[in-house]
Every structure is written in C-alpha cells, then in structure tokens.
Amino acid sequence: MNSQLLTSLEGLQQGQLKRINKINNWYAIYDGEQEWETKQGQDYEPTKKITNYIKKIIDKKARFMFGKEPYFNLQGDDQRITEEKEKLLQEVLRSNKWHSKLLKAKKDCSIGGNIAIKIQGSVETGIKIVFSPAQEFIAITDEDDIDTLEKVVFFYNLNDSTSKSEQRVKRQVWQLINGKCVIDEGIYDGYGNVIETIEEQTENGLDFLPIVIVQNGGLTGDTKGYSDVEALWSNQDAYNKLTSDDQDALKFQMFGQTVLTDADETSIDSITIAPGALVDLQTDLAQANNNRQAKAERLESNFTYEAKYIDTVNRVKADMYDLMDVPDTSLEKLRGMMASGQSMKAVYWDLIATCDEDWTEWGPALSQVVDYIFRVIEAYNIYGAGSLAAYETVTKIERTYPIAENELEQRKMDLQEVISNARSKQSYIKKWSEIDDVEEEYKQILDEKKDSDSFLSEL
C-alpha cells in the first residue's frame, strides 16, 4: 500500500507511515530477505549464506504457547445450559479454524508488535472471526484510557497492481458515535479516489466495538507493542555474515597450494591437475645456467582461527535464543540430559515464565473475544441462539504447554474436577481427545459401562 493512498484515505501522520514501512521490512526479514552489501570488484563472488534463526525462534515460541489449543471452560449456575453454551462456542471456533488462526496470529504479533481480532456476524453468514496484522489497521484509543477503543481503521489490498489507477484498496472504519457502533466502508484507487461506497455511517445495532487489540510486550501507555524481529535482527545479521565469511575462508585457506621454483614457463603451463597425472617439470634455462634445479613443493594451510570462530558464532546464536528466553533444544545441547518431564521443564523454565507473562495480555484479550462472540450472537439472534448466548457465564481459559509433566498434571486436575462434579465428563472428553462427536463418544462409554455391569452381575 503506497503512502499517498494512506495519506489521502486517513490523513495519517508521517510517523505512522514510517511505522507501516518498518513493519513491512520486519516481515521481509522474517521471510528470509536478509541480504547485505559486499565489496565490488573482487576476484571472487563473496558467499551470502542466510540461516534464518529469527523465523525459527519466533515459530518455536508460538508453537510452545499455542501449539496445544487453549480450552475455554465456561462456568455457570445451570450445568446443562452452560454445556450447551460451551458447545455453541466450540462450534463457532471450529468453523472459523480458530486454532490455526490463533497460532499464526501469535507469530504476526511477534513480528509486527500487535494484531487486531474483529468479530463480525449476521444471520446469513454466522459469526466470522477476522485476524489482522499490524500493518493492516490503525487503532485510536481514548486519551485518558488506552484500553478503550474509539475508532479502528482497516486497510485491505485487493490487488497487486503497480498502476495507481488500477490499484484497489478496501478501507473499513469502525467507530463509536454516541454509544453506537458505526461503520464506513469503501473501495479506493491508488490516488485515494472513491471507486465504490459499500457502507456510509451505517449503524450495525451494537453498542460496542467488537474488536480486540493484542500487543506484544510494551510499557504503560504503549499501544503499539514491540517487534521481536527488531530485537533479533542485529544478531541475525552478524550470524549470517560470520558464517558466510567462514565459508569463503574455508574455500581459500583450507586447501594446500603447489609451489613451483625455478621451473620453465612452458612446463608450468602444461601441468594438469588430475588424479595420477604426471608433471614434466623442466628447469628454466636462465636458472639452469646458475646451477639451479626446478622443484615442486606443497604448501599446506595452517588453520588457526577455528576455535575463536566457533566461540564467536555460538555466542551470537545463543544471544538470539536468550533474547526471546527460548531454549536451544538441539541434540548437541541436550546430550547427556535425562529426558524426564521434570528435567525438560527445567530446560523450558524461562520460556514458560515468558509465555505466562504473555498470557497476561492474551488471556484477557481472548476472554474479551469470547464475550464479544456471545454478545454479537445475542444481538442478531444468530443460529437462533440469542437467549442461550445471553445466559450469564464466566470464561476460564485453560492452557497447556507441550511438556509431558505439565500435561499429566492438567489431566489429573481435570479428572479430579469430574469426580467432584465441578466438570462434566463431556467437557473432559472434549478437552483431552481428538474426537469430533463428543456426545456419541460419551454415549458409547455409558453403553460399555452398562454391558460391563451386566456381565459382572451374571458372574
């Protein structure tokens, strides 16, 4: 999206335009565009070896936090109604490919600094959960309370044309006016001219903005968050250059060289480098008159920088992992460790603490998303479930990290809740199995138990 279009559409300040360009650059780095300039006019083409640790570390952190889907456990006074409402929520999430989108959104948040989650709904289309990366929206908050959204502007490129007259960008503005959610939506060209007006000052019947902003880190008053790509880039750049220079050093210094002394130029030119080749080495006539004899020697390389290089490149790599509190779990690093749940938990302790910190942002945000889903369903009576969505419940988010001991503890705690009637058996099956039809599975369990009891009574 070009800056002229952005300026004409929303009157953005120069600082906001610069930030969007920076975010696009962070995405390019994440995707592996990590080139650098090399000296020109050399006798060889310098190696450019890119090992994309930025992508690996960001992806690894996202998988650890959301690789196992967080479970939304609804709690209410009437267990039957609560289970029906929870079943409705799970169906909405499933139809929106929630887990896949959530995992990708965590990566987007790490790259761009924040994301937006928008809830749209109608009787015809049902509930739609839309995730937007940082460069596709601008959020405006209340001056006195940054947690209160007043206006959010979304931009969507509809084509990749380089011609401004052919470019098409959809702009969608959500804002609260006099306590009512109002939407403006249109399609524009690259000059900012209106091509099509879709909605103009349209009230959608809601008294809130069904949008949640999630940011990556930040301090009090920060509304943009921090990019992990920006934090990692200097070390990534140093690592790429070190490993590239090392390959060139190997190429030119690890192999020995043949040295010919007092040899005739013609015999030098006729030397063939091949297995089993013979050399007809003739003495240069001028040197022969001085009683000198042509000779050939092998000058072998002495590699002296290897230990220092390995130490430097390992420190640069370790710095990247340490910056994100992500453990390096390569086979070399884990060699000699016991593979018990307790020892693995110790390895991941810093990452667990970091993810717990991230959950202080993501937890309330996802709870807000769940609340907005039900409020939109109630407002439009989507799925004919308006009254069910209105039933008052509390959302408890249960998260599980992919560590054996952690999962075992969670299972034991949930099973204890089933025994004490604080959790339904169906809820337990839904959380800990890959079964789609929970009710059918529960019915099968009851039938098997009935058959087993009947068999035992006959003995």
NUSE-713592 format. One line per 10 residues: number of its first residue (from 1); their letters; for each residue y, z, x of C-alpha. Coordinates in steps of 0.2 Angstrom, whole numbers, plus 5000, padded with zeros to 4 digits. Layout:
NUM) A) Y/Z/X; ... $
This chain:
1) MNSQLLTSLE) 5000/5000/5000; 5017/4995/5008; 5031/5006/5010; 5043/4995/5000; 5032/4997/4985; 5030/5015/4986; 5049/5017/4988; 5053/5006/4973; 5039/5015/4962; 5043/5033/4965 $
11) GLQQGQLKRI) 5059/5034/4976; 5048/5043/4990; 5057/5051/5005; 5054/5044/5022; 5044/5059/5027; 5032/5056/5013; 5029/5038/5018; 5026/5043/5036; 5013/5056/5030; 5004/5042/5020 $
21) NKINNWYAIY) 5003/5031/5035; 4997/5046/5046; 4983/5049/5033; 4978/5031/5034; 4977/5032/5053; 4966/5048/5051; 4954/5038/5040; 4954/5024/5053; 4949/5037/5067; 4936/5044/5056 $
31) DGEQEWETKQ) 4928/5027/5053; 4927/5024/5072; 4943/5015/5076; 4947/5024/5092; 4952/5011/5104; 4964/5014/5119; 4974/5003/5131; 4966/4999/5148; 4974/4991/5163; 4975/4972/5163 $
41) GQDYEPTKKI) 4972/4960/5177; 4957/4970/5185; 4941/4961/5192; 4930/4968/5178; 4931/4972/5159; 4933/4991/5158; 4920/4999/5147; 4925/5006/5130; 4911/5017/5124; 4915/5026/5107 $
51) TNYIKKIIDK) 4904/5041/5102; 4911/5047/5085; 4909/5065/5085; 4924/5068/5073; 4913/5059/5059; 4898/5069/5064; 4906/5086/5064; 4916/5083/5048; 4900/5076/5039; 4889/5091/5046 $
61) KARFMFGKEP) 4902/5104/5039; 4902/5095/5022; 4883/5095/5021; 4882/5113/5025; 4894/5118/5012; 4889/5106/4998; 4873/5099/5003; 4865/5111/4990; 4874/5109/4974; 4884/5124/4968 $
71) YFNLQGDDQR) 4877/5131/4952; 4889/5135/4938; 4882/5150/4929; 4891/5153/4913; 4891/5171/4906; 4895/5176/4888; 4890/5188/4874; 4878/5177/4865; 4865/5171/4877; 4859/5156/4865 $
81) ITEEKEKLLQ) 4877/5149/4863; 4880/5152/4882; 4865/5142/4887; 4870/5128/4875; 4887/5128/4883; 4880/5128/4900; 4868/5114/4896; 4883/5104/4890; 4892/5107/4906; 4877/5101/4916 $
91) EVLRSNKWHS) 4875/5085/4906; 4894/5081/4909; 4892/5084/4928; 4876/5074/4929; 4884/5059/4920; 4898/5060/4932; 4887/5060/4948; 4896/5077/4952; 4886/5082/4967; 4888/5066/4976 $
101) KLLKAKKDCS) 4907/5065/4972; 4909/5083/4977; 4901/5081/4994; 4912/5065/4998; 4927/5075/4992; 4924/5089/5005; 4925/5075/5018; 4940/5067/5011; 4949/5085/5010; 4944/5087/5029 $
111) IGGNIAIKIQ) 4951/5070/5033; 4967/5069/5023; 4971/5088/5021; 4969/5088/5002; 4962/5080/4986; 4965/5079/4968; 4952/5081/4954; 4958/5074/4937; 4949/5077/4920; 4950/5063/4908 $
121) GSVETGIKIV) 4942/5062/4891; 4940/5053/4874; 4928/5052/4860; 4923/5035/4865; 4921/5037/4884; 4917/5056/4885; 4923/5066/4900; 4927/5057/4916; 4930/5067/4932; 4940/5057/4945 $
131) FSPAQEFIAI) 4942/5062/4963; 4957/5055/4973; 4960/5056/4992; 4977/5062/4999; 4985/5045/5001; 4982/5041/4983; 4993/5054/4975; 5008/5065/4976; 5009/5082/4968; 5025/5090/4963 $
141) TDEDDIDTLE) 5025/5109/4960; 5036/5122/4953; 5049/5128/4966; 5046/5146/4963; 5027/5144/4961; 5017/5131/4971; 5001/5135/4961; 5010/5127/4945; 5009/5108/4944; 5024/5100/4936 $
151) KVVFFYNLND) 5020/5082/4940; 5007/5071/4949; 5009/5053/4953; 4993/5042/4957; 4993/5025/4965; 4978/5014/4965; 4977/4997/4974; 4969/4984/4963; 4968/4970/4976; 4969/4967/4995 $
161) STSKSEQRVK) 4982/4953/4994; 4994/4952/5008; 5007/4942/4997; 5019/4954/4989; 5020/4943/4973; 5001/4944/4972; 4998/4962/4975; 4994/4973/4961; 4995/4992/4961; 4992/5004/4946 $
171) RQVWQLINGK) 5004/5019/4945; 5000/5033/4934; 5011/5048/4931; 5005/5064/4923; 5019/5077/4919; 5023/5092/4908; 5038/5089/4897; 5042/5104/4885; 5025/5111/4887; 5016/5094/4883 $
181) CVIDEGIYDG) 5006/5083/4894; 5015/5066/4895; 5008/5050/4904; 5016/5035/4910; 5005/5021/4917; 5009/5003/4923; 5004/4989/4935; 5016/4983/4948; 5018/4970/4961; 5022/4972/4979 $
191) YGNVIETIEE) 5041/4971/4975; 5039/4985/4963; 5042/4974/4948; 5033/4979/4932; 5018/4967/4928; 5011/4977/4913; 5015/4993/4904; 5000/5002/4899; 5007/5018/4893; 5025/5024/4891 $
201) QTENGLDFLP) 5030/5043/4888; 5013/5045/4879; 5008/5062/4874; 4989/5065/4876; 4988/5080/4865; 4986/5093/4879; 4997/5107/4883; 4992/5107/4902; 4990/5095/4916; 4971/5093/4918 $
211) IVIVQNGGLT) 4972/5091/4937; 4967/5102/4951; 4973/5100/4969; 4962/5107/4983; 4969/5108/5000; 4961/5111/5017; 4967/5126/5025; 4986/5129/5027; 4998/5144/5026; 5008/5152/5012 $
221) GDTKGYSDVE) 5019/5140/5004; 5009/5125/5011; 5005/5111/4998; 4998/5098/5010; 4984/5106/5020; 4978/5102/5037; 4968/5087/5043; 4953/5091/5054; 4954/5074/5061; 4971/5078/5069 $
231) ALWSNQDAYN) 4964/5094/5076; 4949/5085/5084; 4957/5069/5090; 4964/5074/5107; 4946/5080/5112; 4938/5065/5105; 4949/5053/5114; 4946/5062/5130; 4927/5062/5127; 4927/5043/5124 $
241) KLTSDDQDAL) 4937/5039/5140; 4927/5051/5151; 4910/5043/5145; 4917/5025/5147; 4924/5029/5165; 4907/5036/5169; 4898/5020/5164; 4909/5010/5175; 4906/5022/5189; 4888/5020/5187 $
251) KFQMFGQTVL) 4889/5001/5186; 4899/5000/5203; 4893/5015/5213; 4875/5020/5209; 4868/5004/5217; 4867/5001/5236; 4876/4987/5244; 4869/4975/5258; 4880/4974/5273; 4878/4959/5285 $
261) TDADETSIDS) 4885/4960/5303; 4889/4945/5315; 4880/4933/5303; 4883/4914/5302; 4893/4910/5286; 4881/4896/5281; 4866/4908/5281; 4876/4921/5271; 4880/4908/5258; 4861/4903/5257 $
271) ITIAPGALVD) 4855/4921/5254; 4845/4923/5237; 4844/4939/5228; 4827/4940/5221; 4810/4949/5222; 4801/4943/5238; 4815/4932/5244; 4816/4928/5262; 4833/4928/5272; 4835/4915/5286 $
281) LQTDLAQANN) 4848/4926/5295; 4857/4916/5309; 4870/4924/5321; 4887/4917/5321; 4890/4906/5336; 4905/4915/5342; 4896/4932/5341; 4881/4924/5350; 4891/4919/5365; 4896/4938/5366 $
291) NRQAKAERLE) 4878/4943/5367; 4878/4950/5349; 4864/4948/5336; 4866/4946/5317; 4859/4961/5307; 4857/4966/5289; 4858/4984/5283; 4858/4993/5266; 4872/5005/5262; 4866/5017/5249 $
301) SNFTYEAKYI) 4878/5026/5237; 4881/5045/5238; 4884/5051/5220; 4894/5067/5222; 4904/5069/5206; 4889/5070/5194; 4889/5089/5191; 4908/5090/5189; 4907/5076/5176; 4893/5084/5166 $
311) DTVNRVKADM) 4903/5100/5166; 4919/5092/5160; 4911/5081/5146; 4901/5096/5140; 4916/5107/5139; 4926/5093/5129; 4912/5091/5117; 4910/5110/5115; 4928/5111/5111; 4926/5100/5096 $
321) YDLMDVPDTS) 4912/5110/5089; 4921/5126/5092; 4937/5120/5084; 4928/5117/5067; 4916/5133/5070; 4901/5120/5068; 4886/5124/5079; 4879/5111/5091; 4861/5111/5085; 4854/5098/5096 $
331) LEKLRGMMAS) 4836/5100/5103; 4844/5104/5120; 4855/5118/5113; 4841/5126/5103; 4827/5125/5116; 4820/5142/5118; 4826/5149/5102; 4814/5156/5089; 4815/5146/5073; 4816/5161/5061 $
341) GQSMKAVYWD) 4828/5162/5046; 4837/5177/5055; 4839/5168/5071; 4845/5152/5063; 4858/5162/5053; 4865/5169/5069; 4867/5152/5075; 4876/5147/5060; 4886/5163/5058; 4903/5156/5062 $
351) LIATCDEDWT) 4901/5141/5051; 4895/5152/5037; 4911/5163/5039; 4922/5147/5039; 4914/5140/5023; 4916/5157/5015; 4935/5155/5019; 4935/5138/5012; 4927/5144/4996; 4942/5155/4993 $
361) EWGPALSQVV) 4951/5138/4990; 4937/5128/4982; 4930/5142/4971; 4945/5145/4960; 4948/5126/4960; 4931/5122/4954; 4931/5136/4941; 4948/5128/4935; 4939/5111/4934; 4925/5118/4923 $
371) DYIFRVIEAY) 4939/5127/4912; 4948/5110/4910; 4932/5101/4906; 4929/5113/4891; 4947/5113/4886; 4948/5093/4885; 4931/5093/4875; 4938/5106/4863; 4955/5096/4861; 4947/5080/4857 $
381) NIYGAGSLAA) 4930/5086/4850; 4921/5076/4862; 4902/5074/4860; 4905/5084/4843; 4905/5100/4854; 4923/5106/4851; 4918/5123/4844; 4904/5125/4857; 4917/5121/4871; 4929/5134/4863 $
391) YETVTKIERT) 4916/5148/4864; 4923/5161/4877; 4913/5162/4893; 4916/5167/4911; 4911/5155/4925; 4901/5162/4940; 4899/5150/4955; 4883/5152/4964; 4882/5144/4981; 4868/5142/4993 $
401) YPIAENELEQ) 4869/5137/5011; 4854/5127/5018; 4846/5141/5028; 4829/5147/5024; 4833/5166/5024; 4849/5163/5013; 4839/5153/5000; 4825/5165/4999; 4837/5180/4996; 4846/5170/4982 $
411) RKMDLQEVIS) 4829/5166/4974; 4824/5185/4974; 4841/5190/4967; 4840/5177/4953; 4822/5182/4949; 4827/5200/4948; 4841/5194/4935; 4827/5186/4925; 4816/5201/4925; 4831/5212/4919 $
421) NARSKQSYIK) 4836/5199/4906; 4853/5196/4914; 4847/5177/4917; 4837/5166/4906; 4821/5158/4913; 4828/5141/4909; 4843/5144/4919; 4832/5149/4934; 4821/5133/4932; 4837/5123/4931 $
431) KWSEIDDVEE) 4844/5130/4947; 4829/5130/4958; 4819/5115/4953; 4822/5096/4953; 4816/5095/4935; 4827/5085/4923; 4819/5091/4906; 4821/5110/4908; 4816/5114/4890; 4800/5103/4892 $
441) EYKQILDEKK) 4795/5112/4908; 4798/5129/4900; 4788/5124/4885; 4774/5119/4897; 4775/5136/4906; 4773/5145/4889; 4758/5134/4884; 4749/5138/4901; 4753/5156/4899; 4746/5156/4881 $
451) DSDSFLSEL) 4730/5147/4887; 4728/5159/4901; 4730/5174/4890; 4717/5167/4878; 4705/5163/4892; 4706/5181/4898; 4704/5189/4881; 4687/5179/4879; 4680/5187/4895 $
